[in-house]
């Protein structure tokens, strides 16, 4: 990382970003063109979980190449200045790489959905069986992660 003073190495802060943020963007390879998708997610046991329709561009691309990158930012704030080049942003963010497993069995789908719903505060869930037949859960196995911050932050 070029600006090492901004690097976050504390695993508790990294986990805090993973558990408190709302949106994760995944970058998928579409031949020679990147394809980026913002998704709701859940985090559990070092993995990210997403729900998806069982068909479509995202799924087709993942089936061809399940290696992905991802990005999450937490609590951004624009910090204004009297000078145009003095503006900055207070943030915490992380980026990483990994691979996606497509989960299509009913028990795995329910488990993944429970992880996602718990992330957003809903711990007791009942799912419509017809909906479960139309979706899959994407499990992003995190291989590498880096995190950084700018601005004044308390520890976690």
N, C-alpha and C positions, 0 to 999 in steps of 0.2 A: 504494500500500500504506500503510495507516494507521501501522504501526509500522516505519518505514523502517530502523531499526537491526537489524531481523530479516531484511531482504531480502537474498537471495543474488543477486549479479549476476555473479559469477565463473563463466564458461562451463565451466571444468574441474570445479567443484563440481556444477554442474547436470548435466553429463554423468556424473559419478560417481553421483549419485542415480539417474539413468536406467539406468545399467549395473549397479548393485549391488542394487537393490531387486527384490522378488519379485512383487508384485501391483500391477496398475494397475486403477483403477476408471474405467469410462467412463459418462458420463451421456448418455442418449439421450432425445430428446423423444417422448413418447407423447401427442400432442395437447396437453392442458393439464396433463399429469402427467409429472414426470421419472421415468425408469427407469434405475436404476444397476446396473451389472453388474461384479463383480470378476473379473479375468482374469489368467492367466499371459501373459507377453508377451516380446518381444524388441525390441531397439533397434538400428537401423542407419541410417546416412546421414540422421539427423535425423527418422526416422519410427519409429513404434511398430507392431509386428506382433502379431496375435492369431490363433489358430485358432478355428474355430467350425463347428458343424453347418451344413449348407447351408440349413436351414429352421428356423423357430421365430420367437418373438416378437422377439428381438434383430435378426435379419436382416430381418424384415418392417418393423420400425421404421426401420432404417438405409436400406432401399430407399425409404421414404417421405421421409426427411429424413436425409441423411448428415452433417449438422453435429453435432458432439459436443463435450463437455467431458471432461476426464480429470483424475485425481488419483493421485499416487503419494507414499507416505511411506516414509522410510528410518530405520531404527534408532530406534524410539521407546523412551523410558524414563520411567517415572513417578518424579518427584522428590518425596518425602514431606516433610512439615513437621509440627511440633507444632501449628500452627494450621491449621484446615480451609481457610481462604482462602489459605494460604501454599503449598499444593501446586502443582506445575507439571509440565510435561512437557519433556524434552529430545528434540528431533526435528529432522529435516530433511524438507521436503516440497516438492512442486511441484504446480501446477495449470496447465491450459492449455486451449486450444480448437483445433479443426481439423476436418477432414472425413475420412470413411472411404471408401476404394475397396474394393470387394469383388473379390477375386482368385479366379477360378474355373478358370483354365487350369492343367493339370498342372505345367508348369515353374514358374509363379508360385507355386503351392501349395508345391512342394518347396523353393523358395528361401525363402519365408516360414517354413516349418517349420524349415529349417536355421538361420535367424536366431533363432527362438525357442529351439531346442534348444541352440544355442551360448551363448545368454544364461544358461542353467542348467548349462553346463559340458560338454555332450555335442556334440563336433564331427564325429563320424562317424555318419551316420544312414542307415538303410535303412527305407523306408516300405512298408507293405502296400498294394498297388494298390487293393484293395477299399475300404480306409479312405479313400484319397485321393479316391475318387469320391463320398464322402459328406460331405466337408468343403470349406470355403472358407477363405481367409486374408483377414483384415481388415487393411488398411494404413491407419493413422491418420497423415495428413499434418499435422504440427504447424504451426499457424499462429501461435500466441502461447503463451508460457510464462512463468510467474512462479514464483519459489521463495523459501522462507523457512526460517529455523532458529531454534531456541531452545536455550539451554544453551551450554556450552563445547565447542568443536570445534577439532580441528586443521584445517589448510587443506582437505584432501581426504578 
